[in-house]
Amino acid sequence: PDHRPVKKSLGGDVEPHAHPGAEVLYVLRGRVAVTYEGEDYELNEGDSMYFDSTRPHTYRRIGNIPAAAVVVTTAAT
């Protein structure tokens, strides 16, 4: 299975998506809004979120300050 961390610089919106497995998002810089199953969660620098990535989700930067996050996904077992 492919397990790899990805650092994302968040500018605009990320299209809603779903994929097998689970996902962890850790905010390195700025503020990030995560929409999971239609509910919004605001994350600040140092915050993290774990969720079932088979459900629809998306994320976006909040405000004008650049945001960056590490996103780790796991394959379904």
All heavy atoms as a GROMACS GRO file, in nm:
protein
  594
    1PRO      N    1   0.082  -0.119   0.000
    1PRO     CA    2   0.000   0.000   0.000
    1PRO      C    3   0.087   0.126   0.000
    1PRO      O    4   0.198   0.126   0.050
    1PRO     CB    5  -0.084  -0.010   0.125
    1PRO     CG    6  -0.053  -0.141   0.190
    1PRO     CD    7   0.059  -0.204   0.116
    2ASP      N    8   0.031   0.231  -0.052
    2ASP     CA    9   0.102   0.358  -0.062
    2ASP      C   10   0.067   0.446   0.058
    2ASP      O   11  -0.045   0.493   0.069
    2ASP     CB   12   0.062   0.427  -0.193
    2ASP     CG   13   0.139   0.554  -0.217
    2ASP    OD1   14   0.244   0.574  -0.152
    2ASP    OD2   15   0.094   0.635  -0.300
    3HIS      N   16   0.161   0.463   0.152
    3HIS     CA   17   0.143   0.550   0.268
    3HIS      C   18   0.249   0.658   0.260
    3HIS      O   19   0.367   0.630   0.273
    3HIS     CB   20   0.160   0.471   0.399
    3HIS     CG   21   0.070   0.353   0.408
    3HIS    ND1   22  -0.064   0.364   0.434
    3HIS    CD2   23   0.093   0.221   0.396
    3HIS    CE1   24  -0.118   0.245   0.438
    3HIS    NE2   25  -0.025   0.156   0.414
    4ARG      N   26   0.205   0.782   0.238
    4ARG     CA   27   0.304   0.888   0.225
    4ARG      C   28   0.247   1.020   0.271
    4ARG      O   29   0.131   1.052   0.244
    4ARG     CB   30   0.351   0.899   0.081
    4ARG     CG   31   0.240   0.926  -0.015
    4ARG     CD   32   0.287   0.910  -0.159
    4ARG     NE   33   0.168   0.904  -0.242
    4ARG     CZ   34   0.134   0.999  -0.327
    4ARG    NH1   35   0.210   1.102  -0.344
    4ARG    NH2   36   0.025   0.988  -0.398
    5PRO      N   37   0.327   1.098   0.345
    5PRO     CA   38   0.281   1.231   0.385
    5PRO      C   39   0.295   1.328   0.268
    5PRO      O   40   0.386   1.316   0.186
    5PRO     CB   41   0.376   1.268   0.499
    5PRO     CG   42   0.498   1.189   0.472
    5PRO     CD   43   0.454   1.063   0.402
    6VAL      N   44   0.204   1.421   0.261
    6VAL     CA   45   0.207   1.523   0.157
    6VAL      C   46   0.188   1.658   0.223
    6VAL      O   47   0.095   1.676   0.301
    6VAL     CB   48   0.094   1.500   0.053
    6VAL    CG1   49   0.093   1.611  -0.050
    6VAL    CG2   50   0.108   1.365  -0.013
    7LYS      N   51   0.277   1.752   0.195
    7LYS     CA   52   0.260   1.888   0.246
    7LYS      C   53   0.185   1.965   0.140
    7LYS      O   54   0.226   1.970   0.025
    7LYS     CB   55   0.396   1.953   0.273
    7LYS     CG   56   0.383   2.095   0.324
    7LYS     CD   57   0.518   2.157   0.350
    7LYS     CE   58   0.504   2.302   0.386
    7LYS     NZ   59   0.633   2.368   0.402
    8LYS      N   60   0.074   2.024   0.179
    8LYS     CA   61  -0.008   2.099   0.084
    8LYS      C   62  -0.007   2.246   0.123
    8LYS      O   63  -0.028   2.280   0.238
    8LYS     CB   64  -0.153   2.049   0.086
    8LYS     CG   65  -0.171   1.912   0.029
    8LYS     CD   66  -0.316   1.891  -0.007
    8LYS     CE   67  -0.334   1.759  -0.076
    8LYS     NZ   68  -0.336   1.769  -0.218
    9SER      N   69   0.017   2.333   0.025
    9SER     CA   70  -0.004   2.475   0.044
    9SER      C   71  -0.147   2.501  -0.002
    9SER      O   72  -0.183   2.470  -0.115
    9SER     CB   73   0.094   2.557  -0.039
    9SER     OG   74   0.220   2.552   0.017
   10LEU      N   75  -0.225   2.554   0.088
   10LEU     CA   76  -0.366   2.572   0.058
   10LEU      C   77  -0.393   2.714   0.009
   10LEU      O   78  -0.368   2.810   0.079
   10LEU     CB   79  -0.450   2.542   0.182
   10LEU     CG   80  -0.434   2.402   0.237
   10LEU    CD1   81  -0.508   2.387   0.367
   10LEU    CD2   82  -0.482   2.299   0.136
   11GLY      N   83  -0.440   2.724  -0.111
   11GLY     CA   84  -0.477   2.853  -0.167
   11GLY      C   85  -0.627   2.858  -0.176
   11GLY      O   86  -0.696   2.895  -0.083
   12GLY      N   87  -0.681   2.813  -0.289
   12GLY     CA   88  -0.825   2.810  -0.308
   12GLY      C   89  -0.885   2.685  -0.249
   12GLY      O   90  -0.821   2.611  -0.176
   13ASP      N   91  -1.009   2.662  -0.285
   13ASP     CA   92  -1.078   2.544  -0.236
   13ASP      C   93  -1.025   2.418  -0.302
   13ASP      O   94  -0.981   2.419  -0.415
   13ASP     CB   95  -1.227   2.555  -0.268
   13ASP     CG   96  -1.297   2.664  -0.189
   13ASP    OD1   97  -1.235   2.720  -0.097
   13ASP    OD2   98  -1.413   2.693  -0.220
   14VAL      N   99  -1.029   2.309  -0.227
   14VAL     CA  100  -1.001   2.176  -0.281
   14VAL      C  101  -1.137   2.116  -0.313
   14VAL      O  102  -1.230   2.122  -0.232
   14VAL     CB  103  -0.925   2.090  -0.177
   14VAL    CG1  104  -0.913   1.947  -0.225
   14VAL    CG2  105  -0.789   2.150  -0.148
   15GLU      N  106  -1.152   2.060  -0.431
   15GLU     CA  107  -1.281   2.002  -0.471
   15GLU      C  108  -1.324   1.893  -0.374
   15GLU      O  109  -1.240   1.816  -0.326
   15GLU     CB  110  -1.268   1.942  -0.612
   15GLU     CG  111  -1.255   2.046  -0.721
   15GLU     CD  112  -1.378   2.133  -0.736
   15GLU    OE1  113  -1.491   2.080  -0.728
   15GLU    OE2  114  -1.362   2.255  -0.752
   16PRO      N  115  -1.454   1.884  -0.343
   16PRO     CA  116  -1.501   1.775  -0.258
   16PRO      C  117  -1.462   1.640  -0.318
   16PRO      O  118  -1.470   1.621  -0.440
   16PRO     CB  119  -1.654   1.793  -0.259
   16PRO     CG  120  -1.674   1.937  -0.292
   16PRO     CD  121  -1.562   1.973  -0.384
   17HIS      N  122  -1.418   1.550  -0.234
   17HIS     CA  123  -1.374   1.420  -0.281
   17HIS      C  124  -1.388   1.316  -0.170
   17HIS      O  125  -1.411   1.350  -0.055
   17HIS     CB  126  -1.227   1.427  -0.331
   17HIS     CG  127  -1.131   1.472  -0.226
   17HIS    ND1  128  -1.120   1.604  -0.184
   17HIS    CD2  129  -1.040   1.403  -0.153
   17HIS    CE1  130  -1.027   1.614  -0.092
   17HIS    NE2  131  -0.978   1.493  -0.069
   18ALA      N  132  -1.375   1.190  -0.208
   18ALA     CA  133  -1.377   1.077  -0.115
   18ALA      C  134  -1.287   0.970  -0.174
   18ALA      O  135  -1.269   0.963  -0.296
   18ALA     CB  136  -1.519   1.024  -0.097
   19HIS      N  137  -1.226   0.889  -0.089
   19HIS     CA  138  -1.138   0.782  -0.134
   19HIS      C  139  -1.128   0.678  -0.023
   19HIS      O  140  -1.156   0.708   0.093
   19HIS     CB  141  -0.999   0.838  -0.171
   19HIS     CG  142  -0.942   0.931  -0.069
   19HIS    ND1  143  -0.873   0.888   0.040
   19HIS    CD2  144  -0.948   1.066  -0.060
   19HIS    CE1  145  -0.836   0.993   0.113
   19HIS    NE2  146  -0.880   1.102   0.055
   20PRO      N  147  -1.090   0.556  -0.056
   20PRO     CA  148  -1.080   0.451   0.046
   20PRO      C  149  -0.978   0.488   0.154
   20PRO      O  150  -0.881   0.559   0.127
   20PRO     CB  151  -1.032   0.330  -0.033
   20PRO     CG  152  -1.068   0.357  -0.175
   20PRO     CD  153  -1.058   0.507  -0.190
   21GLY      N  154  -1.003   0.443   0.275
   21GLY     CA  155  -0.907   0.458   0.383
   21GLY      C  156  -0.944   0.565   0.483
   21GLY      O  157  -1.060   0.598   0.504
   22ALA      N  158  -0.840   0.623   0.546
   22ALA     CA  159  -0.855   0.728   0.646
   22ALA      C  160  -0.760   0.841   0.612
   22ALA      O  161  -0.667   0.824   0.532
   22ALA     CB  162  -0.824   0.673   0.784
   23GLU      N  163  -0.782   0.957   0.674
   23GLU     CA  164  -0.700   1.075   0.645
   23GLU      C  165  -0.674   1.152   0.773
   23GLU      O  166  -0.762   1.163   0.858
   23GLU     CB  167  -0.772   1.163   0.543
   23GLU     CG  168  -0.691   1.278   0.490
   23GLU     CD  169  -0.752   1.338   0.364
   23GLU    OE1  170  -0.803   1.262   0.279
   23GLU    OE2  171  -0.749   1.460   0.352
   24VAL      N  172  -0.553   1.204   0.785
   24VAL     CA  173  -0.516   1.294   0.894
   24VAL      C  174  -0.466   1.422   0.830
   24VAL      O  175  -0.386   1.418   0.737
   24VAL     CB  176  -0.404   1.235   0.984
   24VAL    CG1  177  -0.360   1.335   1.088
   24VAL    CG2  178  -0.449   1.106   1.049
   25LEU      N  179  -0.515   1.535   0.880
   25LEU     CA  180  -0.470   1.666   0.832
   25LEU      C  181  -0.412   1.740   0.952
   25LEU      O  182  -0.479   1.751   1.056
   25LEU     CB  183  -0.588   1.742   0.772
   25LEU     CG  184  -0.554   1.874   0.707
   25LEU    CD1  185  -0.634   1.890   0.579
   25LEU    CD2  186  -0.581   1.990   0.800
   26TYR      N  187  -0.288   1.788   0.943
   26TYR     CA  188  -0.222   1.863   1.050
   26TYR      C  189  -0.184   2.000   0.995
   26TYR      O  190  -0.111   2.009   0.895
   26TYR     CB  191  -0.097   1.788   1.099
   26TYR     CG  192  -0.020   1.866   1.203
   26TYR    CD1  193  -0.063   1.870   1.335
   26TYR    CD2  194   0.094   1.937   1.168
   26TYR    CE1  195   0.006   1.942   1.431
   26TYR    CE2  196   0.165   2.011   1.263
   26TYR     CZ  197   0.120   2.013   1.394
   26TYR     OH  198   0.188   2.085   1.488
   27VAL      N  199  -0.233   2.106   1.057
   27VAL     CA  200  -0.210   2.242   1.007
   27VAL      C  201  -0.074   2.293   1.056
   27VAL      O  202  -0.050   2.306   1.176
   27VAL     CB  203  -0.322   2.338   1.052
   27VAL    CG1  204  -0.297   2.478   0.999
   27VAL    CG2  205  -0.458   2.287   1.005
   28LEU      N  206   0.013   2.321   0.960
   28LEU     CA  207   0.146   2.374   0.990
   28LEU      C  208   0.145   2.526   1.006
   28LEU      O  209   0.220   2.582   1.086
   28LEU     CB  210   0.243   2.339   0.877
   28LEU     CG  211   0.270   2.191   0.854
   28LEU    CD1  212   0.348   2.172   0.724
   28LEU    CD2  213   0.346   2.133   0.972
   29ARG      N  214   0.061   2.591   0.924
   29ARG     CA  215   0.060   2.738   0.921
   29ARG      C  216  -0.078   2.786   0.878
   29ARG      O  217  -0.143   2.724   0.794
   29ARG     CB  218   0.165   2.786   0.821
   29ARG     CG  219   0.177   2.936   0.806
   29ARG     CD  220   0.286   2.977   0.709
   29ARG     NE  221   0.250   2.936   0.573
   29ARG     CZ  222   0.330   2.867   0.493
   29ARG    NH1  223   0.451   2.830   0.532
   29ARG    NH2  224   0.292   2.834   0.372
   30GLY      N  225  -0.123   2.896   0.938
   30GLY     CA  226  -0.249   2.958   0.898
   30GLY      C  227  -0.370   2.889   0.959
   30GLY      O  228  -0.361   2.818   1.059
   31ARG      N  229  -0.485   2.912   0.895
   31ARG     CA  230  -0.612   2.856   0.940
   31ARG      C  231  -0.677   2.782   0.824
   31ARG      O  232  -0.675   2.829   0.711
   31ARG     CB  233  -0.704   2.966   0.990
   31ARG     CG  234  -0.648   3.037   1.113
   31ARG     CD  235  -0.732   3.155   1.157
   31ARG     NE  236  -0.868   3.112   1.190
   31ARG     CZ  237  -0.976   3.183   1.158
   31ARG    NH1  238  -0.966   3.298   1.096
   31ARG    NH2  239  -1.096   3.138   1.189
   32VAL      N  240  -0.736   2.667   0.853
   32VAL     CA  241  -0.794   2.581   0.750
   32VAL      C  242  -0.936   2.542   0.791
   32VAL      O  243  -0.959   2.507   0.907
   32VAL     CB  244  -0.708   2.454   0.729
   32VAL    CG1  245  -0.772   2.359   0.630
   32VAL    CG2  246  -0.566   2.491   0.686
   33ALA      N  247  -1.027   2.549   0.696
   33ALA     CA  248  -1.162   2.499   0.718
   33ALA      C  249  -1.173   2.363   0.651
   33ALA      O  250  -1.140   2.348   0.534
   33ALA     CB  251  -1.265   2.594   0.660
   34VAL      N  252  -1.217   2.263   0.726
   34VAL     CA  253  -1.241   2.130   0.672
   34VAL      C  254  -1.392   2.109   0.670
   34VAL      O  255  -1.459   2.130   0.772
   34VAL     CB  256  -1.176   2.020   0.758
   34VAL    CG1  257  -1.207   1.882   0.704
   34VAL    CG2  258  -1.026   2.042   0.767
   35THR      N  259  -1.445   2.073   0.555
   35THR     CA  260  -1.586   2.037   0.546
   35THR      C  261  -1.592   1.886   0.534
   35THR      O  262  -1.534   1.827   0.443
   35THR     CB  263  -1.653   2.104   0.424
   35THR    OG1  264  -1.637   2.245   0.435
   35THR    CG2  265  -1.801   2.070   0.419
   36TYR      N  266  -1.661   1.824   0.631
   36TYR     CA  267  -1.672   1.679   0.635
   36TYR      C  268  -1.819   1.644   0.649
   36TYR      O  269  -1.885   1.685   0.746
   36TYR     CB  270  -1.591   1.623   0.753
   36TYR     CG  271  -1.595   1.474   0.763
   36TYR    CD1  272  -1.523   1.395   0.674
   36TYR    CD2  273  -1.671   1.410   0.859
   36TYR    CE1  274  -1.527   1.256   0.682
   36TYR    CE2  275  -1.676   1.272   0.867
   36TYR     CZ  276  -1.604   1.196   0.779
   36TYR     OH  277  -1.608   1.059   0.786
   37GLU      N  278  -1.870   1.573   0.552
   37GLU     CA  279  -2.011   1.536   0.549
   37GLU      C  280  -2.102   1.657   0.570
   37GLU      O  281  -2.201   1.651   0.642
   37GLU     CB  282  -2.042   1.427   0.651
   37GLU     CG  283  -1.977   1.294   0.618
   37GLU     CD  284  -2.032   1.182   0.703
   37GLU    OE1  285  -2.032   1.193   0.826
   37GLU    OE2  286  -2.076   1.082   0.642
   38GLY      N  287  -2.066   1.769   0.508
   38GLY     CA  288  -2.149   1.889   0.512
   38GLY      C  289  -2.133   1.977   0.634
   38GLY      O  290  -2.194   2.083   0.642
   39GLU      N  291  -2.049   1.938   0.730
   39GLU     CA  292  -2.027   2.018   0.850
   39GLU      C  293  -1.887   2.080   0.845
   39GLU      O  294  -1.790   2.012   0.810
   39GLU     CB  295  -2.042   1.933   0.976
   39GLU     CG  296  -2.044   2.016   1.101
   39GLU     CD  297  -2.102   1.941   1.220
   39GLU    OE1  298  -2.173   1.842   1.200
   39GLU    OE2  299  -2.074   1.985   1.332
   40ASP      N  300  -1.877   2.210   0.880
   40ASP     CA  301  -1.749   2.280   0.877
   40ASP      C  302  -1.677   2.274   1.011
   40ASP      O  303  -1.739   2.289   1.116
   40ASP     CB  304  -1.769   2.427   0.839
   40ASP     CG  305  -1.808   2.446   0.695
   40ASP    OD1  306  -1.770   2.362   0.612
   40ASP    OD2  307  -1.877   2.544   0.664
   41TYR      N  308  -1.545   2.252   1.004
   41TYR     CA  309  -1.458   2.251   1.121
   41TYR      C  310  -1.344   2.347   1.094
   41TYR      O  311  -1.279   2.339   0.989
   41TYR     CB  312  -1.401   2.110   1.146
   41TYR     CG  313  -1.508   2.007   1.169
   41TYR    CD1  314  -1.565   1.938   1.062
   41TYR    CD2  315  -1.551   1.978   1.298
   41TYR    CE1  316  -1.664   1.843   1.083
   41TYR    CE2  317  -1.651   1.882   1.319
   41TYR     CZ  318  -1.706   1.816   1.210
   41TYR     OH  319  -1.804   1.722   1.231
   42GLU      N  320  -1.316   2.440   1.186
   42GLU     CA  321  -1.207   2.535   1.170
   42GLU      C  322  -1.085   2.487   1.248
   42GLU      O  323  -1.094   2.460   1.367
   42GLU     CB  324  -1.249   2.674   1.218
   42GLU     CG  325  -1.350   2.738   1.127
   42GLU     CD  326  -1.378   2.884   1.162
   42GLU    OE1  327  -1.300   2.944   1.240
   42GLU    OE2  328  -1.476   2.937   1.111
   43LEU      N  329  -0.973   2.476   1.177
   43LEU     CA  330  -0.848   2.431   1.239
   43LEU      C  331  -0.747   2.544   1.234
   43LEU      O  332  -0.733   2.611   1.132
   43LEU     CB  333  -0.793   2.310   1.164
   43LEU     CG  334  -0.885   2.187   1.153
   43LEU    CD1  335  -0.816   2.078   1.072
   43LEU    CD2  336  -0.923   2.136   1.290
   44ASN      N  337  -0.676   2.563   1.344
   44ASN     CA  338  -0.569   2.663   1.352
   44ASN      C  339  -0.434   2.593   1.349
   44ASN      O  340  -0.425   2.471   1.361
   44ASN     CB  341  -0.583   2.744   1.481
   44ASN     CG  342  -0.710   2.825   1.483
   44ASN    OD1  343  -0.731   2.910   1.397
   44ASN    ND2  344  -0.797   2.800   1.579
   45GLU      N  345  -0.329   2.672   1.337
   45GLU     CA  346  -0.193   2.618   1.339
   45GLU      C  347  -0.175   2.527   1.459
   45GLU      O  348  -0.211   2.562   1.572
   45GLU     CB  349  -0.094   2.735   1.346
   45GLU     CG  350   0.049   2.696   1.332
   45GLU     CD  351   0.140   2.818   1.325
   45GLU    OE1  352   0.108   2.910   1.248
   45GLU    OE2  353   0.241   2.818   1.397
   46GLY      N  354  -0.127   2.405   1.434
   46GLY     CA  355  -0.106   2.306   1.540
   46GLY      C  356  -0.223   2.212   1.562
   46GLY      O  357  -0.210   2.112   1.632
   47ASP      N  358  -0.338   2.242   1.502
   47ASP     CA  359  -0.455   2.155   1.514
   47ASP      C  360  -0.446   2.041   1.413
   47ASP      O  361  -0.380   2.052   1.309
   47ASP     CB  362  -0.585   2.231   1.486
   47ASP     CG  363  -0.622   2.328   1.597
   47ASP    OD1  364  -0.567   2.316   1.709
   47ASP    OD2  365  -0.707   2.415   1.570
   48SER      N  366  -0.516   1.932   1.443
   48SER     CA  367  -0.521   1.819   1.350
   48SER      C  368  -0.662   1.761   1.349
   48SER      O  369  -0.743   1.787   1.438
   48SER     CB  370  -0.420   1.712   1.388
   48SER     OG  371  -0.450   1.660   1.516
   49MET      N  372  -0.688   1.682   1.246
   49MET     CA  373  -0.819   1.617   1.233
   49MET      C  374  -0.798   1.481   1.168
   49MET      O  375  -0.722   1.469   1.071
   49MET     CB  376  -0.912   1.704   1.148
   49MET     CG  377  -1.051   1.652   1.136
   49MET     SD  378  -1.155   1.775   1.051
   49MET     CE  379  -1.309   1.684   1.044
   50TYR      N  380  -0.864   1.380   1.220
   50TYR     CA  381  -0.862   1.244   1.166
   50TYR      C  382  -1.003   1.209   1.124
   50TYR      O  383  -1.099   1.236   1.197
   50TYR     CB  384  -0.813   1.147   1.274
   50TYR     CG  385  -0.828   1.002   1.236
   50TYR    CD1  386  -0.729   0.938   1.164
   50TYR    CD2  387  -0.942   0.930   1.271
   50TYR    CE1  388  -0.743   0.804   1.128
   50TYR    CE2  389  -0.957   0.797   1.236
   50TYR     CZ  390  -0.857   0.735   1.164
   50TYR     OH  391  -0.871   0.604   1.128
   51PHE      N  392  -1.019   1.150   1.006
   51PHE     CA  393  -1.153   1.112   0.962
   51PHE      C  394  -1.149   0.999   0.861
   51PHE      O  395  -1.046   0.971   0.800
   51PHE     CB  396  -1.229   1.233   0.905
   51PHE     CG  397  -1.156   1.308   0.798
   51PHE    CD1  398  -1.168   1.273   0.664
   51PHE    CD2  399  -1.074   1.415   0.830
   51PHE    CE1  400  -1.102   1.343   0.565
   51PHE    CE2  401  -1.007   1.486   0.732
   51PHE     CZ  402  -1.021   1.450   0.599
   52ASP      N  403  -1.265   0.937   0.844
   52ASP     CA  404  -1.287   0.831   0.746
   52ASP      C  405  -1.297   0.899   0.609
   52ASP      O  406  -1.393   0.971   0.583
   52ASP     CB  407  -1.418   0.759   0.782
   52ASP     CG  408  -1.460   0.654   0.679
   52ASP    OD1  409  -1.393   0.640   0.574
   52ASP    OD2  410  -1.562   0.589   0.704
   53SER      N  411  -1.200   0.876   0.524
   53SER     CA  412  -1.196   0.947   0.396
   53SER      C  413  -1.287   0.887   0.289
   53SER      O  414  -1.291   0.937   0.177
   53SER     CB  415  -1.052   0.957   0.345
   53SER     OG  416  -0.993   0.829   0.334
   54THR      N  417  -1.363   0.783   0.325
   54THR     CA  418  -1.462   0.732   0.229
   54THR      C  419  -1.584   0.823   0.225
   54THR      O  420  -1.670   0.808   0.138
   54THR     CB  421  -1.507   0.589   0.263
   54THR    OG1  422  -1.576   0.589   0.389
   54THR    CG2  423  -1.389   0.493   0.267
   55ARG      N  424  -1.594   0.916   0.319
   55ARG     CA  425  -1.704   1.012   0.325
   55ARG      C  426  -1.660   1.142   0.255
   55ARG      O  427  -1.543   1.178   0.260
   55ARG     CB  428  -1.744   1.041   0.469
   55ARG     CG  429  -1.768   0.916   0.554
   55ARG     CD  430  -1.876   0.826   0.500
   55ARG     NE  431  -2.000   0.901   0.491
   55ARG     CZ  432  -2.101   0.868   0.413
   55ARG    NH1  433  -2.096   0.762   0.339
   55ARG    NH2  434  -2.210   0.942   0.411
   56PRO      N  435  -1.751   1.216   0.193
   56PRO     CA  436  -1.715   1.338   0.122
   56PRO      C  437  -1.648   1.440   0.216
   56PRO      O  438  -1.696   1.463   0.327
   56PRO     CB  439  -1.849   1.392   0.072
   56PRO     CG  440  -1.940   1.273   0.069
   56PRO     CD  441  -1.894   1.185   0.181
   57HIS      N  442  -1.539   1.499   0.167
   57HIS     CA  443  -1.466   1.600   0.244
   57HIS      C  444  -1.393   1.696   0.151
   57HIS      O  445  -1.367   1.665   0.036
   57HIS     CB  446  -1.368   1.534   0.342
   57HIS     CG  447  -1.265   1.448   0.275
   57HIS    ND1  448  -1.292   1.319   0.231
   57HIS    CD2  449  -1.135   1.471   0.244
   57HIS    CE1  450  -1.183   1.267   0.177
   57HIS    NE2  451  -1.085   1.358   0.183
   58THR      N  452  -1.360   1.812   0.206
   58THR     CA  453  -1.283   1.913   0.134
   58THR      C  454  -1.219   2.005   0.236
   58THR      O  455  -1.254   2.001   0.355
   58THR     CB  456  -1.371   1.992   0.035
   58THR    OG1  457  -1.288   2.078  -0.043
   58THR    CG2  458  -1.476   2.075   0.106
   59TYR      N  459  -1.123   2.087   0.195
   59TYR     CA  460  -1.062   2.183   0.284
   59TYR      C  461  -1.022   2.308   0.206
   59TYR      O  462  -1.005   2.305   0.085
   59TYR     CB  463  -0.941   2.126   0.359
   59TYR     CG  464  -0.868   2.014   0.290
   59TYR    CD1  465  -0.769   2.040   0.196
   59TYR    CD2  466  -0.898   1.882   0.319
   59TYR    CE1  467  -0.703   1.937   0.132
   59TYR    CE2  468  -0.833   1.778   0.256
   59TYR     CZ  469  -0.734   1.807   0.163
   59TYR     OH  470  -0.670   1.705   0.100
   60ARG      N  471  -1.010   2.418   0.283
   60ARG     CA  472  -0.974   2.545   0.221
   60ARG      C  473  -0.908   2.635   0.325
   60ARG      O  474  -0.931   2.619   0.445
   60ARG     CB  475  -1.098   2.613   0.163
   60ARG     CG  476  -1.196   2.661   0.265
   60ARG     CD  477  -1.323   2.718   0.204
   60ARG     NE  478  -1.414   2.767   0.306
   60ARG     CZ  479  -1.489   2.694   0.385
   60ARG    NH1  480  -1.485   2.561   0.375
   60ARG    NH2  481  -1.567   2.747   0.475
   61ARG      N  482  -0.834   2.729   0.277
   61ARG     CA  483  -0.770   2.829   0.363
   61ARG      C  484  -0.878   2.924   0.414
   61ARG      O  485  -0.972   2.957   0.344
   61ARG     CB  486  -0.667   2.906   0.281
   61ARG     CG  487  -0.600   3.017   0.357
   61ARG     CD  488  -0.505   3.094   0.270
   61ARG     NE  489  -0.582   3.170   0.172
   61ARG     CZ  490  -0.534   3.214   0.057
   61ARG    NH1  491  -0.410   3.187   0.022
   61ARG    NH2  492  -0.610   3.281  -0.026
   62ILE      N  493  -0.861   2.970   0.537
   62ILE     CA  494  -0.948   3.072   0.594
   62ILE      C  495  -0.870   3.203   0.593
   62ILE      O  496  -0.759   3.209   0.646
   62ILE     CB  497  -0.990   3.038   0.738
   62ILE    CG1  498  -1.069   2.908   0.743
   62ILE    CG2  499  -1.071   3.152   0.799
   62ILE    CD1  500  -1.099   2.859   0.883
   63GLY      N  501  -0.925   3.307   0.535
   63GLY     CA  502  -0.862   3.438   0.533
   63GLY      C  503  -0.756   3.450   0.424
   63GLY      O  504  -0.746   3.366   0.334
   64ASN      N  505  -0.675   3.555   0.435
   64ASN     CA  506  -0.574   3.586   0.333
   64ASN      C  507  -0.434   3.538   0.368
   64ASN      O  508  -0.344   3.546   0.285
   64ASN     CB  509  -0.571   3.736   0.306
   64ASN     CG  510  -0.701   3.785   0.245
   64ASN    OD1  511  -0.763   3.713   0.166
   64ASN    ND2  512  -0.744   3.903   0.283
   65ILE      N  513  -0.413   3.493   0.491
   65ILE     CA  514  -0.281   3.447   0.533
   65ILE      C  515  -0.256   3.309   0.473
   65ILE      O  516  -0.344   3.221   0.480
   65ILE     CB  517  -0.272   3.442   0.686
   65ILE    CG1  518  -0.289   3.582   0.743
   65ILE    CG2  519  -0.141   3.380   0.732
   65ILE    CD1  520  -0.302   3.585   0.894
   66PRO      N  521  -0.139   3.287   0.412
   66PRO     CA  522  -0.109   3.154   0.355
   66PRO      C  523  -0.126   3.044   0.460
   66PRO      O  524  -0.097   3.063   0.578
   66PRO     CB  525   0.036   3.165   0.309
   66PRO     CG  526   0.057   3.312   0.288
   66PRO     CD  527  -0.027   3.381   0.392
   67ALA      N  528  -0.173   2.931   0.415
   67ALA     CA  529  -0.191   2.815   0.503
   67ALA      C  530  -0.119   2.696   0.442
   67ALA      O  531  -0.109   2.683   0.321
   67ALA     CB  532  -0.339   2.784   0.520
   68ALA      N  533  -0.066   2.610   0.528
   68ALA     CA  534  -0.002   2.486   0.484
   68ALA      C  535  -0.038   2.376   0.582
   68ALA      O  536  -0.054   2.400   0.702
   68ALA     CB  537   0.150   2.503   0.478
   69ALA      N  538  -0.056   2.256   0.529
   69ALA     CA  539  -0.093   2.141   0.612
   69ALA      C  540  -0.024   2.016   0.560
   69ALA      O  541   0.007   2.006   0.442
   69ALA     CB  542  -0.244   2.122   0.611
   70VAL      N  543  -0.001   1.924   0.650
   70VAL     CA  544   0.045   1.791   0.612
   70VAL      C  545  -0.079   1.702   0.608
   70VAL      O  546  -0.156   1.698   0.703
   70VAL     CB  547   0.148   1.734   0.712
   70VAL    CG1  548   0.183   1.590   0.677
   70VAL    CG2  549   0.272   1.819   0.717
   71VAL      N  550  -0.098   1.635   0.495
   71VAL     CA  551  -0.212   1.545   0.479
   71VAL      C  552  -0.158   1.404   0.462
   71VAL      O  553  -0.076   1.379   0.373
   71VAL     CB  554  -0.296   1.585   0.356
   71VAL    CG1  555  -0.411   1.488   0.334
   71VAL    CG2  556  -0.347   1.728   0.370
   72VAL      N  557  -0.200   1.313   0.548
   72VAL     CA  558  -0.157   1.174   0.542
   72VAL      C  559  -0.281   1.089   0.515
   72VAL      O  560  -0.379   1.099   0.588
   72VAL     CB  561  -0.088   1.129   0.673
   72VAL    CG1  562  -0.046   0.984   0.662
   72VAL    CG2  563   0.030   1.219   0.706
   73THR      N  564  -0.274   1.008   0.411
   73THR     CA  565  -0.386   0.918   0.379
   73THR      C  566  -0.337   0.774   0.391
   73THR      O  567  -0.219   0.745   0.372
   73THR     CB  568  -0.440   0.942   0.238
   73THR    OG1  569  -0.336   0.920   0.143
   73THR    CG2  570  -0.492   1.084   0.223
   74THR      N  571  -0.429   0.686   0.425
   74THR     CA  572  -0.397   0.544   0.431
   74THR      C  573  -0.488   0.471   0.334
   74THR      O  574  -0.602   0.512   0.310
   74THR     CB  575  -0.418   0.486   0.572
   74THR    OG1  576  -0.556   0.498   0.606
   74THR    CG2  577  -0.331   0.556   0.673
   75ALA      N  578  -0.438   0.365   0.282
   75ALA     CA  579  -0.519   0.282   0.192
   75ALA      C  580  -0.612   0.195   0.275
   75ALA      O  581  -0.585   0.166   0.391
   75ALA     CB  582  -0.428   0.194   0.106
   76ALA      N  583  -0.721   0.155   0.216
   76ALA     CA  584  -0.814   0.065   0.286
   76ALA      C  585  -0.747  -0.070   0.304
   76ALA      O  586  -0.665  -0.113   0.223
   76ALA     CB  587  -0.940   0.050   0.202
   77THR      N  588  -0.781  -0.136   0.413
   77THR     CA  589  -0.721  -0.268   0.440
   77THR      C  590  -0.818  -0.379   0.410
   77THR      O  591  -0.935  -0.361   0.404
   77THR     CB  592  -0.676  -0.280   0.586
   77THR    OG1  593  -0.787  -0.254   0.669
   77THR    CG2  594  -0.563  -0.184   0.614
   0.00000   0.00000   0.00000
